[in-house]
């Protein structure tokens, strides 16, 4: 399938260098979600806060496939979910409560990603939630909050309860639903999502196999989580990983005749 970008789908005059860089990186992240097969057709959402004090953030146009997202067609919206700049596309109303709540309350959470892949949704359904005995699950020790399912996240009154469930953590398991992850920038957030996805995949497979798991002492799991945080502390680790994944995604897009 070829996606032709119209002439109007170019950098707008109102976009600063900093905003355009974020638009390009967020579009790459949407393409990566497609590359890894984590899309939920046109649903789910990923956002990034824009520089400044206006409370504006970028999010995907509702109705487009993830491989159709481009830097220029990303929506700029405010914390009330209203378009800041005109667009031919609407925003997904289900994204307002979740994303605006986190962006509005957590100064450290510049990027938020929400998915519900099959393994993640399966773990979200289980009362015990994520375990911390495998390599990836151990990295999530002490970083997960759990939020009771209240239906589709459409209403503003759920914001306070979601924030209470998240606290100062970076992963919010939406019970019976999926997950939201947040971090200080797009590469870190995407790396965290990848870690959560891998943990869910391994846990689901391990639960399907006979025999007992080898349990890790809590001190070892916590050490693993601390070591992971040390690795990404200077951004370079997550940046290198994200850039490498983008190269793989871009190579596939070129082979398919898609713009990169």
PAZAPA-4460 file (N, C-alpha, C; in steps of 0.05 Angstrom, whole numbers, plus 32768, in hexadecimal, padded with zeros to 4 digits):
% residues 260
    n_x    n_y    n_z   ca_x   ca_y   ca_z    c_x    c_y    c_z   seq   type   mol
   8011   7FE8   8000   8000   8000   8000   8011   8019   8000     1      X     A
   800C   802B   7FEE   801A   8045   7FED   8009   805B   7FF9     2      X     A
   8016   806B   800B   8008   8082   8017   8014   809A   800B     3      X     A
   8005   80AA   7FFC   800F   80C2   7FF0   800B   80DA   8002     4      X     A
   8020   80E8   800A   801D   80FF   801B   8017   8117   8009     5      X     A
   8000   8124   800E   7FF9   813C   7FFE   800D   8153   8003     6      X     A
   800D   8165   7FF0   801F   817C   7FF2   801A   818C   800B     7      X     A
   8002   818C   8016   7FFC   819B   802E   8007   818E   8047     8      X     A
   8010   8175   8044   801A   8166   805B   8037   816B   805F     9      X     A
   803E   8184   8061   8059   818D   8065   805B   819D   807F    10      X     A
   8074   81A3   8087   8077   81B2   80A0   8068   81CC   80A0    11      X     A
   8055   81D0   80B3   8046   81E9   80B3   8057   8201   80BC    12      X     A
   8050   8218   80B4   8060   8230   80BB   805F   8235   80D9    13      X     A
   804A   822C   80E7   8047   8230   8104   8058   821D   8115    14      X     A
   8065   820A   8108   8074   81F6   8118   8090   81FE   811C    15      X     A
   8099   8201   8135   80B4   8207   813C   80C6   81F0   8136    16      X     A
   80E0   81F4   8137   80F3   81DE   8133   80EF   81C8   8148    17      X     A
   80EB   81D1   8161   80E7   81BD   8177   80CE   81AD   8172    18      X     A
   80B8   81BB   816A   809F   81AC   8166   80A2   8199   814E    19      X     A
   80AE   81A2   8139   80B1   8191   8121   80C2   8178   8127    20      X     A
   80D6   817B   8138   80E7   8164   813F   80D6   8150   814F    21      X     A
   80C5   815A   8161   80B3   8148   8170   809E   813B   815D    22      X     A
   8094   814A   814A   8081   813F   8137   808E   8128   8127    23      X     A
   80A6   812C   811E   80B4   8117   810F   80B9   80FF   8120    24      X     A
   80C2   8103   8139   80C8   80EC   814A   80AE   80DD   8152    25      X     A
   8099   80EC   8157   8080   80DF   815F   8074   80CF   8147    26      X     A
   8076   80DA   812F   806D   80CB   8117   807E   80B1   8114    27      X     A
   8098   80B3   8119   80A9   809B   8119   809F   8086   812D    28      X     A
   8097   8090   8145   808E   807D   8159   8074   806F   8151    29      X     A
   8062   807E   8144   804A   8072   8139   8050   805C   8124    30      X     A
   8064   8062   8113   806C   804F   80FF   8078   8036   810C    31      X     A
   8086   803A   8123   8092   8023   8131   807C   8012   813E    32      X     A
   8067   801E   8148   8051   800E   8153   8046   7FFC   813D    33      X     A
   8043   8008   8125   803A   7FF8   810E   804E   7FE2   8107    34      X     A
   8068   7FE9   8107   807D   7FD6   8100   807D   7FBE   8113    35      X     A
   8079   7FC3   812D   8079   7FAD   8141   805F   7F9E   8142    36      X     A
   804A   7FA9   8134   8030   7F9B   8134   8020   7FA0   814D    37      X     A
   8024   7FB7   815A   8016   7FBD   8173   7FFE   7FCF   816F    38      X     A
   7FF6   7FD4   8156   7FE0   7FE6   8151   7FC5   7FD9   815A    39      X     A
   7FB2   7FE9   815E   7F96   7FE0   8164   7F85   7FED   814E    40      X     A
   7F8A   7FE7   8135   7F7E   7FF4   811E   7F83   8012   8120    41      X     A
   7F6D   8022   8121   7F71   803F   8123   7F70   8049   8140    42      X     A
   7F6D   8037   8152   7F69   803E   816E   7F84   8040   817D    43      X     A
   7F82   8047   8197   7F99   804C   81A9   7FA7   8066   81A0    44      X     A
   7FBA   806E   81B0   7FC5   8089   81AC   7FE0   808C   81BA    45      X     A
   7FEF   809E   81AF   800A   80A5   81B9   800C   80C3   81B7    46      X     A
   8016   80D0   81CC   8017   80ED   81CC   8031   80F7   81D6    47      X     A
   8038   8110   81CF   8050   811D   81DA   8049   813A   81E0    48      X     A
   8053   8143   81F7   804E   815F   8200   8061   8171   81F0    49      X     A
   8055   8188   81E8   8065   819C   81D9   8073   81AF   81ED    50      X     A
   8089   81BB   81E5   8097   81CE   81F6   8085   81E6   81FB    51      X     A
   8089   81F3   8213   8079   820A   821A   8066   8204   8231    52      X     A
   8057   8217   8239   8045   8215   8250   8028   8214   8248    53      X     A
   8022   820F   822F   8006   8210   8226   7FF7   81F6   822B    54      X     A
   8005   81E1   8232   7FF8   81C7   8236   7FF0   81BA   821C    55      X     A
   7FFD   81BF   8207   7FF6   81B3   81ED   8006   8199   81E9    56      X     A
   7FFA   8186   81DB   8008   816E   81D4   7FFF   8164   81B9    57      X     A
   8010   8153   81AD   800A   8147   8193   7FFF   812B   8196    58      X     A
   7FEC   8124   8185   7FE0   8109   8186   7FD8   8102   816A    59      X     A
   7FD2   80E8   8165   7FCC   80DF   814A   7FB0   80E8   8141    60      X     A
   7FAD   80EC   8127   7F92   80F2   811C   7F81   80D9   811D    61      X     A
   7F69   80DC   8127   7F57   80C5   812A   7F4C   80BD   810F    62      X     A
   7F4F   80A4   8108   7F46   8099   80EE   7F5C   8090   80DC    63      X     A
   7F75   8099   80E2   7F8C   8090   80D2   7F99   8077   80DD    64      X     A
   7FA3   8066   80CC   7FB4   8050   80D4   7FCE   805C   80DE    65      X     A
   7FDC   804C   80EF   7FF5   8057   80FA   800A   805C   80E5    66      X     A
   8009   804C   80CF   801D   8050   80BA   8016   8068   80A9    67      X     A
   7FFF   8074   80AD   7FF7   808C   809E   7FFC   80A6   80AE    68      X     A
   8005   80A3   80C7   800B   80BB   80D7   8025   80C8   80CD    69      X     A
   8024   80E2   80CA   803C   80F1   80C1   8041   8108   80D4    70      X     A
   8059   8114   80D3   805E   812A   80E5   804A   8141   80E2    71      X     A
   8041   8146   80CA   802F   815D   80C5   8012   8158   80CD    72      X     A
   8009   813E   80CB   7FED   813A   80D1   7FE7   8133   80EE    73      X     A
   7FFC   8132   80FF   7FF7   812F   811B   7FE7   8147   8126    74      X     A
   7FD5   8142   8138   7FC4   8157   8143   7FD1   8165   815B    75      X     A
   7FCD   817F   815C   7FD6   818E   8174   7FBD   8194   8184    76      X     A
   7FBB   818A   819C   7FA3   818E   81AC   7FAB   8198   81C8    77      X     A
   7F97   81A3   81D7   7F9C   81AD   81F2   7F93   8198   8206    78      X     A
   7F95   819F   8220   7F8F   818C   8235   7F71   8186   8236    79      X     A
   7F60   8195   8228   7F44   818F   8227   7F3D   817F   820E    80      X     A
   7F51   8178   81FF   7F4C   8168   81E7   7F43   8178   81CF    81      X     A
   7F46   8192   81D0   7F3D   81A3   81BA   7F54   81A9   81A7    82      X     A
   7F4E   81A9   818D   7F62   81AF   8179   7F6D   81CC   817D    83      X     A
   7F88   81CE   817E   7F95   81E8   8180   7F98   81F4   8164    84      X     A
   7F9D   81E3   8151   7FA0   81EB   8135   7F8C   81DB   8124    85      X     A
   7F82   81E6   810E   7F6E   81D8   80FE   7F7A   81BF   80F1    86      X     A
   7F69   81AB   80EE   7F71   8192   80E2   7F59   8186   80D4    87      X     A
   7F5F   8176   80BF   7F49   8168   80B1   7F40   8150   80C1    88      X     A
   7F4F   8149   80D7   7F49   8131   80E6   7F41   8138   8102    89      X     A
   7F30   8127   810E   7F29   812B   812B   7F3D   811C   813C    90      X     A
   7F3C   8120   8156   7F4B   8110   8169   7F3A   80FB   8175    91      X     A
   7F46   80E5   817F   7F37   80D0   818C   7F2F   80D9   81A8    92      X     A
   7F15   80DC   81AE   7F0C   80E6   81C8   7F15   80D4   81DF    93      X     A
   7F19   80BA   81D9   7F22   80A8   81EF   7F3E   80AF   81F9    94      X     A
   7F4D   80BE   81E9   7F68   80C5   81F1   7F6A   80DD   8203    95      X     A
   7F55   80ED   8204   7F57   8106   8213   7F5C   8102   8231    96      X     A
   7F4A   80F2   823D   7F4B   80EF   825A   7F66   80E4   8263    97      X     A
   7F70   80CF   8255   7F89   80C2   825D   7FA1   80D4   8258    98      X     A
   7FA4   80DE   8240   7FBC   80ED   8239   7FBC   8109   8246    99      X     A
   7FA5   8117   8246   7FA5   8131   8252   7FA9   8130   8270   100      X     A
   7FA0   811A   827D   7FA3   8117   8299   7FC1   8115   82A0   101      X     A
   7FD0   8104   8292   7FEC   8100   8297   7FFC   8118   828F   102      X     A
   7FF7   8123   8277   8007   813B   826F   8001   8153   8281   103      X     A
   7FE9   8155   828B   7FE2   816C   829C   7FED   816A   82B8   104      X     A
   7FF3   8152   82C1   7FFB   814F   82DD   8018   8146   82E1   105      X     A
   8024   813A   82CE   803F   812F   82D1   8053   813E   82BF   106      X     A
   8062   8150   82CB   8076   8160   82BC   808B   814F   82B0   107      X     A
   8090   8137   82BB   80A5   8125   82B1   809B   8113   829A   108      X     A
   8081   8114   8295   8076   8101   8281   8070   8111   8267   109      X     A
   8084   8113   8256   8081   8122   823D   8075   8111   8227   110      X     A
   8076   80F7   822A   806B   80E5   8216   805A   80D0   8223   111      X     A
   8043   80CA   8218   8031   80B5   8223   8029   80A3   820C   112      X     A
   802A   8089   8210   8022   8075   81FC   800E   8062   8209   113      X     A
   7FF8   805E   81FB   7FE3   804B   8204   7FDF   8035   81EF   114      X     A
   7FE1   801C   81F7   7FDC   8006   81E6   7FCC   7FF0   81F4   115      X     A
   7FC0   7FDF   81E5   7FB6   7FC6   81F1   7FBA   7FAF   81DE   116      X     A
   7FD3   7FA7   81DB   7FDA   7F8F   81CC   7FCE   7F77   81DB   117      X     A
   7FCD   7F60   81CD   7FC1   7F48   81DA   7FD0   7F40   81F3   118      X     A
   7FEB   7F3E   81F3   7FF8   7F36   820C   7FF4   7F4A   8223   119      X     A
   7FF6   7F64   821C   7FF2   7F78   8231   7FD6   7F78   823C   120      X     A
   7FC2   7F75   822B   7FA6   7F74   8234   7FA1   7F5B   8245   121      X     A
   7FAF   7F45   823E   7FAC   7F2C   824D   7FB7   7F30   826A   122      X     A
   7FCE   7F3D   826C   7FD9   7F42   8287   7FC8   7F55   8296   123      X     A
   7FBD   7F69   8288   7FAC   7F7D   8296   7F92   7F70   82A0   124      X     A
   7F8B   7F59   8295   7F73   7F4B   829E   7F78   7F3B   82B7   125      X     A
   7F91   7F34   82BC   7F97   7F23   82D2   7F99   7F33   82EC   126      X     A
   7F8E   7F28   8302   7F8E   7F37   831B   7FAB   7F3D   8324   127      X     A
   7FBD   7F2A   8320   7FD9   7F2E   8329   7FE8   7F42   8319   128      X     A
   7FDF   7F48   8300   7FED   7F5B   82F0   8009   7F51   82E7   129      X     A
   801B   7F63   82E3   8036   7F5C   82DA   8047   7F4F   82F0   130      X     A
   8054   7F39   82E8   8068   7F2D   82FA   8083   7F3A   82F5   131      X     A
   8096   7F34   8307   80B0   7F40   8305   80C7   7F2B   8307   132      X     A
   80C0   7F13   82FD   80D4   7EFD   82FF   80E4   7EF9   82E5   133      X     A
   80DA   7F04   82CF   80EA   7F01   82B6   80FA   7F1A   82B1   134      X     A
   810C   7F19   829E   811F   7F2F   8299   8111   7F4A   8295   135      X     A
   80FC   7F49   8285   80EE   7F62   827E   80DB   7F6B   8295   136      X     A
   80CD   7F57   82A0   80BB   7F5E   82B6   80CA   7F69   82CE   137      X     A
   80E2   7F5F   82D2   80F2   7F6A   82E9   80F8   7F87   82E5   138      X     A
   80FC   7F90   82CC   8102   7FAC   82C7   80EB   7FBF   82CD   139      X     A
   80D3   7FB4   82D1   80BC   7FC4   82D7   80B6   7FC5   82F5   140      X     A
   80C7   7FB9   8305   80C2   7FB9   8322   80C0   7FD5   832D   141      X     A
   80AA   7FDA   833C   80A6   7FF4   8349   809D   800A   8336   142      X     A
   8097   8004   831D   8091   8019   8309   8074   8017   82FF   143      X     A
   8064   8005   830A   8049   8000   82FF   8033   8008   8313   144      X     A
   8020   8018   830A   8007   801D   8318   7FF0   800E   830A   145      X     A
   7FDB   8008   8319   7FC4   7FFA   830F   7FAB   800A   8313   146      X     A
   7F9B   800C   82FD   7F83   801C   82FE   7F6A   800B   82F8   147      X     A
   7F56   800C   8309   7F3E   7FFC   8305   7F2E   8005   82ED   148      X     A
   7F25   7FF2   82DD   7F16   7FF8   82C5   7EFC   8006   82CB   149      X     A
   7EF7   801D   82BC   7EDE   802C   82C0   7ECF   802F   82A5   150      X     A
   7ED8   8020   8291   7ECC   8023   8276   7EE0   8032   8265   151      X     A
   7ED7   8039   824C   7EE8   8048   823A   7EEF   8063   8247   152      X     A
   7F08   806B   8245   7F11   8083   8253   7F09   809C   8243   153      X     A
   7EF0   80A4   8247   7EE5   80BA   8239   7EE0   80D3   824B   154      X     A
   7EDE   80CE   8265   7ED4   80E3   8276   7EE9   80EF   8288   155      X     A
   7EE7   810A   828B   7EFB   8119   829A   7EFC   8111   82B8   156      X     A
   7EE5   8108   82C3   7EE5   8102   82DF   7EF7   80EA   82E7   157      X     A
   7F00   80DA   82D2   7F11   80C4   82D8   7F2F   80CC   82DA   158      X     A
   7F35   80E4   82D1   7F51   80ED   82D1   7F5E   80EB   82EC   159      X     A
   7F51   80F6   8301   7F5C   80F6   831C   7F62   80DA   8325   160      X     A
   7F50   80C8   8320   7F54   80AC   8329   7F6A   809E   831A   161      X     A
   7F6D   80A4   8300   7F83   8099   82F0   7F9E   80A3   82FB   162      X     A
   7F9F   80BD   8301   7FB8   80C8   830B   7FBF   80BD   8327   163      X     A
   7FAB   80B8   8337   7FB0   80AC   8351   7FBA   8090   834D   164      X     A
   7FB0   8081   833A   7FBA   8066   8334   7FD6   8066   832A   165      X     A
   7FDD   807A   831A   7FF8   807C   830E   800C   8085   8323   166      X     A
   8005   8099   8333   8017   80A4   8347   8030   80AF   8339   167      X     A
   8048   80A7   8344   8061   80B0   8338   806D   809B   8326   168      X     A
   805E   8087   831E   8068   8071   830E   8066   8079   82F0   169      X     A
   8071   8067   82DF   8072   806D   82C2   8061   8059   82B1   170      X     A
   8055   8046   82BE   8044   8032   82B0   8029   8031   82BF   171      X     A
   8014   8034   82B0   7FF9   8032   82BB   7FEB   801B   82AD   172      X     A
   7FE7   8005   82BC   7FD7   7FEF   82B1   7FBA   7FF6   82B5   173      X     A
   7FAB   7FF8   829F   7F8E   7FFC   829F   7F81   7FE1   82A0   174      X     A
   7F79   7FD9   82B8   7F6F   7FBE   82BB   7F58   7FB8   82A8   175      X     A
   7F58   7F9E   829E   7F44   7F95   828B   7F45   7FA4   8271   176      X     A
   7F5C   7FB2   826B   7F5D   7FC3   8254   7F78   7FC2   8247   177      X     A
   7F8C   7FD1   8251   7FA6   7FD3   8244   7FBA   7FE1   8256   178      X     A
   7FCB   7FF1   824A   7FE0   7FFE   8259   7FE6   801A   824E   179      X     A
   7FEF   802C   825F   7FFA   8046   8256   8015   8048   8263   180      X     A
   8029   8051   8253   8044   8056   825D   804B   8073   8258   181      X     A
   805B   807E   8269   8063   809A   8266   8080   809D   826F   182      X     A
   808E   80AF   8262   80AA   80B5   8269   80B1   80D1   8260   183      X     A
   80CA   80D8   8262   80D3   80F3   825D   80D6   80FB   8240   184      X     A
   80D7   80E7   822E   80D9   80ED   8211   80CF   80D5   8202   185      X     A
   80CE   80D8   81E7   80C2   80C3   81D7   80D3   80AA   81D7   186      X     A
   80EE   80AB   81D3   80FE   8092   81D3   80FB   8083   81EE   187      X     A
   80FD   8091   8204   80FA   8083   821E   80DF   8076   8222   188      X     A
   80CA   8084   8219   80AF   807A   821C   80AC   8061   820B   189      X     A
   80B6   8062   81F2   80B3   804C   81E0   80C3   8034   81EA   190      X     A
   80DB   8039   81F5   80EB   8023   8200   80DD   8016   8218   191      X     A
   80D0   8027   8228   80C1   801C   823E   80A9   800B   8235   192      X     A
   809B   8015   8220   8085   8005   8215   808F   7FEA   820A   193      X     A
   80A6   7FEA   81FC   80B1   7FD1   81F2   80B7   7FBE   8209   194      X     A
   80C2   7FC8   821F   80C8   7FB8   8236   80AE   7FAC   8242   195      X     A
   8099   7FBC   8244   8080   7FB2   824E   8074   7F9D   823C   196      X     A
   8076   7FA1   8222   806C   7F8E   820E   807B   7F74   8210   197      X     A
   8095   7F75   8212   80A5   7F5C   8214   809F   7F4D   822E   198      X     A
   809B   7F5D   8244   8094   7F50   825E   807A   7F42   825B   199      X     A
   8066   7F4E   824E   804C   7F42   824B   804D   7F29   823A   200      X     A
   805C   7F2A   8224   805F   7F13   8212   806B   7EFB   8221   201      X     A
   8080   7F00   8230   808E   7EEB   823E   807C   7EE0   8254   202      X     A
   806F   7EF1   8263   805E   7EE8   8279   8047   7ED7   826E   203      X     A
   803B   7EE0   8258   8025   7ED0   824D   802E   7EB4   8244   204      X     A
   8046   7EB3   8237   8050   7E99   822E   8057   7E87   8246   205      X     A
   8064   7E94   825B   806C   7E84   8272   8053   7E78   8280   206      X     A
   803E   7E88   8281   8025   7E7E   828F   8018   7E67   8280   207      X     A
   801E   7E65   8266   8013   7E50   8256   8023   7E36   8257   208      X     A
   803A   7E37   8264   804C   7E1F   8265   804A   7E12   8281   209      X     A
   804D   7DF8   8280   804D   7DE8   8299   8066   7DEE   82A9   210      X     A
   8064   7DEB   82C3   807C   7DEE   82D5   807C   7E09   82E2   211      X     A
   808B   7E0A   82F8   808D   7E22   8308   80A1   7E36   82FC   212      X     A
   809B   7E4F   8300   80AF   7E64   82F8   80C5   7E66   830D   213      X     A
   80DC   7E6F   8305   80F1   7E75   8318   80ED   7E91   8323   214      X     A
   80E6   7E93   833C   80E0   7EAD   8348   80F9   7EBD   834E   215      X     A
   80F9   7ED7   8348   810F   7EE8   834F   810B   7EF5   836A   216      X     A
   811F   7EF7   837A   811C   7F07   8393   8115   7F24   838C   217      X     A
   8105   7F30   839D   80FD   7F4C   8398   8115   7F5F   8395   218      X     A
   812A   7F59   83A4   8142   7F6A   83A2   814F   7F68   8387   219      X     A
   814E   7F51   837A   815A   7F4E   8360   8149   7F5C   834B   220      X     A
   812F   7F59   834D   811D   7F66   833A   8120   7F85   833C   221      X     A
   8122   7F8F   8354   8126   7FAC   8358   8140   7FB5   834D   222      X     A
   8155   7FA5   8351   816F   7FAC   8346   816E   7FAE   8328   223      X     A
   8160   7F9B   831B   815D   7F9B   82FE   814F   7FB4   82F5   224      X     A
   813A   7FBC   8303   812B   7FD5   82FC   813D   7FED   82FF   225      X     A
   814D   7FEE   8314   815F   8004   8319   8174   8006   8304   226      X     A
   817F   7FEF   82FC   8194   7FEF   82E8   8189   7FF9   82CD   227      X     A
   8170   7FF1   82C6   8164   7FFB   82AD   8162   8019   82AE   228      X     A
   815A   8024   82C4   8157   8041   82C7   8172   804F   82C3   229      X     A
   8187   8042   82CE   81A2   804E   82CB   81AA   804E   82AE   230      X     A
   81A3   8039   829F   81AB   8037   8283   819F   804D   8272   231      X     A
   8186   8054   8278   8179   8068   8267   817B   8084   8273   232      X     A
   8188   8087   8289   8189   80A1   8297   8193   80B8   8286   233      X     A
   81A6   80B2   8274   81B2   80C7   8264   81A6   80CA   8248   234      X     A
   818F   80BC   8244   8180   80BD   822A   818E   80AD   8214   235      X     A
   81A8   80AB   8214   81B6   80A0   81FD   81AE   8083   81F8   236      X     A
   81AA   8073   820D   81A2   8057   820A   8188   8055   81FB   237      X     A
   8173   8063   8205   8159   8061   81F8   815A   806E   81DC   238      X     A
   8169   8083   81D9   816B   8090   81BF   8177   807D   81AA   239      X     A
   818D   806F   81B1   819A   805D   819F   8186   8046   8197   240      X     A
   8178   803C   81AB   8165   8026   81A6   814F   8030   8193   241      X     A
   8143   8047   8199   812D   8051   818A   8136   8057   816D   242      X     A
   814D   8063   816A   8157   8069   814F   815C   8050   813F   243      X     A
   8166   803B   814C   816B   8022   813E   8151   8015   8135   244      X     A
   813C   8017   8146   8122   800C   813E   8116   801C   8127   245      X     A
   8119   8037   8128   810F   8047   8112   811C   8040   80F7   246      X     A
   8136   803A   80F8   8144   8032   80DF   8137   8019   80D4   247      X     A
   8130   8006   80E5   8123   7FED   80DB   8107   7FF4   80D0   248      X     A
   80F8   8004   80DE   80DD   800C   80D5   80DF   801B   80BA   249      X     A
   80F1   802E   80B9   80F4   803E   80A0   80FC   802D   8088   250      X     A
   810D   8019   808D   8115   8007   8077   80FD   7FF8   806C   251      X     A
   80EC   7FEF   807D   80D4   7FE1   8074   80C1   7FF5   8065   252      X     A
   80BF   800D   806F   80AD   8021   8062   80B7   8027   8046   253      X     A
   80D2   802A   8043   80DD   8030   8029   80D7   8019   8016   254      X     A
   80DA   8000   8020   80D6   7FE9   800F   80B9   7FE7   8006   255      X     A
   80A7   7FF2   8016   808A   7FF2   800F   8082   800B   8000   256      X     A
   8095   801D   7FFB   808F   8035   7FED   8081   804A   7FFE   257      X     A
   8084   8049   8018   8078   805C   802A   808C   8072   8031   258      X     A
   8082   808A   8037   8094   80A0   803E   80A0   809B   805A   259      X     A
   80B8   80A5   805E   80C6   80A2   8078   80CE   80BF   8081   260      X     A
***
